[in-house]
Amino acid sequence: MAADWLFWAIAAAAAALCLGAVLAPLLRGAARGERRASHDMQVHRDQLREIDTDLARGVLSEAEAAATRIEVSRRLLAAAEAEAAERTATTAPRTLRRAAPLLFAALVLAGLGLYALLGAPGLPDQPLAARQARETDDATLVARLQKALETRPDDLVGHRLLAQSLAGLDRWPEAAAAQAQVLAILGDQATASDLVDLAEAQIIAAGGLVHPEAATTLQRALTLDPQDPAGRYYAALADLQAGRVDAAYRTWSTLVADGPPDAPWIAPARAGMAEAQRLASAPPGPSAADLAAAEDMPPAERQAMIQAMVDQLSDRLAREGGPPEDWARLVRSLGVLDRRGDAAAILAEARQAYANDGAAQGLLDAAADDAGIAQ
């Protein structure tokens, strides 16, 4: 009986600590943490100040200073967009912040009641050390396999096993190298599935980027089997990253329609469709060709292009309105370009338009903070 009371006391204390850890960020709201994009923005602002200093010292000419200032401004805009995404991901709507304590309390009470009926606190635990030992054993076995294959470069079964084992340990760069060796052994006998396995390892090793090498591998795979579902999924991802949003959406929607509903590619394809829809509804920006052409523009024309990007968004919102994300983006962009008076005016207009929307107000609060506007 004493052991049972001790268990429940520990469980209650642990639940209270967990609730505090979960609810604290929600109750704080949009507390600002250290983020990489924020650091990049500060670096670019410092660079802008250094340009003025170098111009005053005569280190840079007027033309060089103008060109450098434009390039740094463009990087500032990109960093601001990245910081906005990070900030939005960590901002909790007001409604959620108010309802969260009651919701979590109800869940805890329900969980305790269910555990009282079905739980078994007397069962022995599953030590973390045992799980870590298994992971260590797996890594040891992989190391032995790698050593053995050093003298057996044509061992197809061994290299297949090595590629699969490394992928299971999330050692994707090594998994890609092992799968490349599998393809080298197979030569012309490599299947579409073999090629897709290589492309997948290359993409995950690159943090999800379908780089040219992976794209070439995918093209070879889909030439052998145009219907390979994993190959089609990653080909759509390549289209999305290249700006071909419509093509990516069509491929993913076809994958979902083809099914079956429990196939492992259905959930990622649905998520891809949602991202494609989001990008399709986003305000238009310069194409890759526009950006390439801008590199050859005189400084004054490049500056005009950057300003036009911001002014186009401002004009569209003034005429048609838009979601709070677009208003926040405009406020943030104006702040980055040191047009804080314009940013403050846009912020006031957006606050009035979304006066009764707690989530929108949170986005605008974050944008105002980033733009350096006093609230």
C-alpha positions in Angstrom: 0.0 0.0 0.0 2.8 2.4 0.8 4.4 1.7 -2.6 1.1 2.5 -4.3 0.8 5.9 -2.5 4.4 6.6 -3.4 3.7 5.9 -7.0 0.7 8.2 -7.1 2.6 11.0 -5.4 5.4 10.7 -8.0 2.9 10.5 -10.8 1.0 13.6 -9.6 4.2 15.6 -9.3 5.4 14.5 -12.7 2.0 15.5 -14.2 2.2 18.9 -12.6 5.6 19.5 -13.9 4.6 18.4 -17.4 1.6 20.6 -17.4 3.7 23.6 -16.4 6.2 22.9 -19.2 3.4 22.6 -21.8 1.2 25.5 -20.6 4.0 28.0 -19.9 4.7 28.8 -23.6 1.0 29.0 -24.4 0.3 31.4 -21.5 3.3 33.5 -22.4 2.0 33.8 -26.0 4.4 35.0 -28.5 7.6 35.1 -26.4 10.5 35.7 -28.6 13.4 33.2 -28.6 16.7 33.2 -30.2 16.3 32.2 -33.8 18.8 31.9 -36.6 16.8 34.2 -39.0 16.8 36.9 -36.3 20.5 36.6 -36.0 20.8 36.8 -39.8 18.7 40.0 -39.8 20.9 41.6 -37.3 24.0 40.7 -39.3 22.5 42.2 -42.5 21.6 45.4 -40.6 25.1 45.7 -39.3 26.3 45.2 -42.9 24.1 48.1 -44.1 25.7 50.4 -41.4 29.2 49.3 -42.5 28.4 50.2 -46.1 27.7 53.8 -45.0 30.9 53.8 -43.0 33.0 52.5 -45.9 31.4 55.1 -48.3 32.2 57.9 -45.9 35.8 56.6 -45.6 36.1 56.4 -49.4 36.6 52.6 -49.4 33.5 52.2 -51.7 32.4 54.4 -54.5 28.8 55.6 -54.7 27.9 53.0 -57.3 29.6 50.2 -55.3 27.8 51.3 -52.2 24.4 51.4 -53.9 24.9 47.9 -55.4 26.0 46.4 -52.1 23.2 48.1 -50.2 20.6 46.6 -52.6 22.0 43.1 -52.3 22.1 43.3 -48.5 18.5 44.6 -48.5 17.4 41.6 -50.5 19.0 39.3 -48.0 17.3 41.2 -45.2 13.9 40.6 -46.8 14.7 36.9 -47.2 15.8 36.6 -43.5 12.7 38.5 -42.4 10.5 36.0 -44.3 12.3 33.1 -42.6 12.0 34.8 -39.2 8.3 35.3 -39.8 7.8 31.6 -40.4 9.7 30.7 -37.3 7.8 33.2 -35.2 4.4 32.1 -36.6 5.2 28.5 -35.7 5.8 29.5 -32.1 2.9 31.8 -31.6 -0.2 30.5 -29.9 -3.6 32.1 -30.6 -5.3 33.8 -27.6 -8.3 31.5 -27.7 -6.0 28.5 -27.4 -4.1 30.1 -24.6 -7.3 30.7 -22.6 -8.8 27.2 -23.3 -5.5 25.2 -22.9 -5.5 25.0 -19.1 -9.0 23.7 -18.9 -8.4 21.3 -21.8 -5.2 19.9 -20.3 -6.8 19.6 -16.8 -9.7 17.6 -18.3 -7.3 15.4 -20.2 -5.2 14.7 -17.1 -8.2 13.8 -15.0 -9.5 11.5 -17.7 -6.1 9.9 -18.0 -5.8 9.4 -14.3 -9.3 7.8 -14.1 -8.5 5.5 -17.0 -5.2 4.5 -15.5 -7.0 3.8 -12.2 -9.2 1.3 -14.0 -6.7 -0.2 -16.4 -3.3 0.6 -15.2 -0.7 -1.6 -13.5 1.8 0.4 -11.6 3.4 -2.8 -10.2 4.8 -3.9 -13.5 8.5 -3.6 -13.9 9.8 -0.8 -16.1 11.6 -1.0 -19.4 15.0 0.6 -18.7 16.4 3.2 -21.0 19.8 1.5 -20.8 18.4 -1.6 -22.5 17.1 0.4 -25.4 20.4 2.3 -25.7 22.2 -1.0 -25.6 20.2 -2.3 -28.5 21.0 0.9 -30.5 24.7 0.5 -29.6 24.5 -3.2 -30.7 23.0 -2.1 -34.1 25.7 0.4 -34.6 28.4 -2.2 -33.8 26.9 -4.7 -36.2 26.8 -2.0 -39.0 30.5 -1.2 -38.3 31.4 -4.9 -38.6 29.4 -5.2 -41.8 31.2 -2.1 -43.2 34.6 -3.6 -42.3 33.7 -6.9 -43.9 32.5 -5.3 -47.2 35.8 -3.4 -47.6 37.2 -6.6 -49.1 34.0 -7.6 -50.8 33.0 -4.7 -53.1 30.8 -6.9 -55.3 28.7 -8.4 -52.4 25.2 -7.3 -53.6 23.4 -8.7 -50.6 25.8 -7.2 -48.1 25.7 -3.7 -49.6 21.9 -3.9 -49.8 21.8 -4.8 -46.1 24.3 -2.1 -45.2 22.3 0.6 -47.1 19.1 -0.5 -45.3 20.8 -0.6 -41.9 22.3 2.8 -42.2 19.0 4.3 -43.2 17.4 2.7 -40.2 20.0 4.5 -38.0 19.3 7.8 -39.8 22.8 7.9 -41.2 21.6 9.1 -44.5 24.8 10.3 -46.2 26.4 6.9 -45.6 23.2 5.2 -46.7 23.3 7.1 -49.9 26.9 6.0 -50.5 26.0 2.4 -49.8 23.0 2.4 -52.1 25.2 4.0 -54.8 27.5 0.9 -54.5 24.4 -1.3 -54.8 23.6 0.4 -58.2 27.2 0.1 -59.3 27.1 -3.6 -58.7 23.8 -4.0 -60.5 24.7 -1.9 -63.5 22.0 -2.2 -66.1 20.1 -4.6 -63.9 19.1 -1.8 -61.4 15.4 -1.4 -61.1 13.3 1.8 -60.6 13.0 0.9 -56.9 16.7 0.7 -56.5 17.1 4.1 -58.1 14.3 5.6 -56.0 16.0 4.3 -52.8 19.2 6.1 -53.8 17.3 9.3 -54.6 15.5 9.2 -51.3 18.7 8.8 -49.3 20.3 11.6 -51.3 17.3 13.9 -50.6 17.0 13.2 -46.9 20.8 13.5 -46.5 20.5 17.0 -48.1 17.8 18.0 -45.6 14.9 17.4 -48.0 16.4 19.3 -51.0 16.0 17.6 -54.3 19.4 18.7 -55.7 20.5 18.1 -59.3 22.1 14.7 -58.5 19.0 13.4 -56.8 16.8 14.8 -59.6 18.9 12.9 -62.2 18.5 9.7 -60.2 14.7 10.2 -60.1 14.5 10.8 -63.8 16.3 7.6 -64.4 13.9 5.7 -62.1 10.8 7.2 -63.6 12.1 6.3 -67.1 12.2 2.7 -66.0 8.8 2.8 -64.2 6.7 6.0 -64.6 4.2 4.7 -62.0 6.6 4.1 -59.1 4.8 5.9 -56.3 7.8 6.9 -54.3 9.5 8.2 -57.4 6.4 10.2 -58.3 6.2 11.7 -54.8 9.8 12.9 -54.9 9.4 14.2 -58.5 6.5 16.3 -57.3 8.7 17.6 -54.5 11.3 18.6 -57.1 8.6 20.4 -59.1 7.5 22.3 -55.9 11.0 23.4 -55.1 11.5 24.6 -58.6 8.4 26.7 -58.5 6.2 24.4 -60.7 3.5 24.4 -58.1 0.6 23.3 -60.4 2.6 20.3 -61.6 3.5 19.2 -58.1 -0.2 19.5 -57.0 -1.4 17.4 -60.0 1.2 14.6 -59.3 0.4 14.5 -55.6 -3.4 14.5 -56.1 -3.1 11.7 -58.6 -1.1 9.7 -56.1 -3.8 10.1 -53.5 -6.5 9.2 -56.0 -4.6 6.1 -57.1 -4.4 4.9 -53.4 -4.7 2.5 -51.7 -5.8 4.7 -48.7 -3.4 3.0 -46.3 -0.4 3.3 -48.6 2.6 5.0 -46.9 2.9 7.7 -49.5 -0.7 9.0 -49.0 -0.1 11.1 -45.9 3.0 12.8 -47.3 1.2 13.4 -50.6 -1.7 15.1 -48.9 0.7 17.3 -46.9 2.4 18.2 -50.2 -1.0 19.1 -51.7 -1.7 21.4 -48.8 1.7 23.1 -49.2 1.1 23.5 -53.0 -2.2 25.1 -52.3 -0.7 27.5 -49.8 2.0 28.5 -52.3 -0.5 28.9 -55.1 -2.5 31.4 -53.0 0.5 33.3 -51.8 1.2 36.8 -53.3 3.1 36.6 -56.5 6.8 37.2 -56.3 9.6 37.4 -58.8 10.3 34.3 -60.9 13.7 32.7 -61.1 14.1 34.3 -64.5 13.2 37.7 -63.0 15.9 37.2 -60.3 18.5 36.1 -62.8 17.7 39.2 -65.0 17.9 41.5 -61.9 21.6 40.5 -61.4 22.4 42.3 -64.6 20.4 45.4 -63.9 21.9 48.7 -63.0 21.8 49.5 -59.3 18.9 52.0 -59.6 16.8 49.5 -61.6 17.4 46.7 -59.1 16.4 49.0 -56.2 13.2 49.8 -58.1 12.5 46.2 -58.5 12.8 45.5 -54.8 10.6 48.4 -53.9 8.1 47.3 -56.5 7.8 43.9 -54.8 6.8 45.5 -51.6 4.6 48.2 -53.2 2.8 45.5 -55.3 1.8 43.7 -52.1 0.7 47.0 -50.5 -1.4 47.9 -53.4 -3.1 44.6 -53.6 -4.0 44.6 -49.9 -5.3 48.2 -50.2 -7.6 47.2 -53.1 -8.6 43.6 -52.2 -7.7 43.0 -48.7 -6.1 39.7 -47.8 -5.3 37.2 -45.0 -3.6 38.4 -41.8 -0.4 36.6 -42.9 -0.1 39.0 -45.9 -0.6 42.1 -43.7 2.0 40.8 -41.3 4.4 40.2 -44.2 3.9 43.7 -45.5 4.5 45.3 -42.0 7.7 43.2 -41.6 9.0 44.0 -45.1 8.5 47.7 -44.6 10.3 47.6 -41.3 13.2 45.7 -42.8 13.5 48.5 -45.5 13.4 51.1 -42.7 10.0 52.5 -43.9 8.7 52.3 -40.3 6.2 55.1 -40.8 4.5 53.2 -43.6 4.8 50.0 -41.5 3.0 51.7 -38.6 0.2 52.9 -40.8 -0.3 49.5 -42.3 -0.2 47.9 -38.9 -3.0 50.2 -37.6 -5.1 49.5 -40.7 -4.6 45.7 -40.2 -5.4 45.9 -36.5 -8.7 47.5 -37.3 -9.6 45.0 -40.0 -8.9 42.1 -37.6 -10.0 43.7 -34.4 -12.0 40.6 -33.3 -9.5 37.9 -34.4 -7.1 36.9 -31.7 -4.9 34.8 -33.9 -4.6 37.6 -36.4 -3.7 40.0 -33.7 -0.9 37.6 -32.6 0.5 37.6 -36.1 0.4 41.4 -36.2 2.1 41.7 -32.8 4.9 39.5 -34.0 5.3 41.5 -37.2 5.3 44.8 -35.3 7.9 43.4 -33.0 10.1 42.4 -35.9 9.6 45.7 -37.7 10.7 47.6 -34.6 7.4 49.5 -34.2 6.4 50.5 -30.7 3.1 48.9 -29.7 
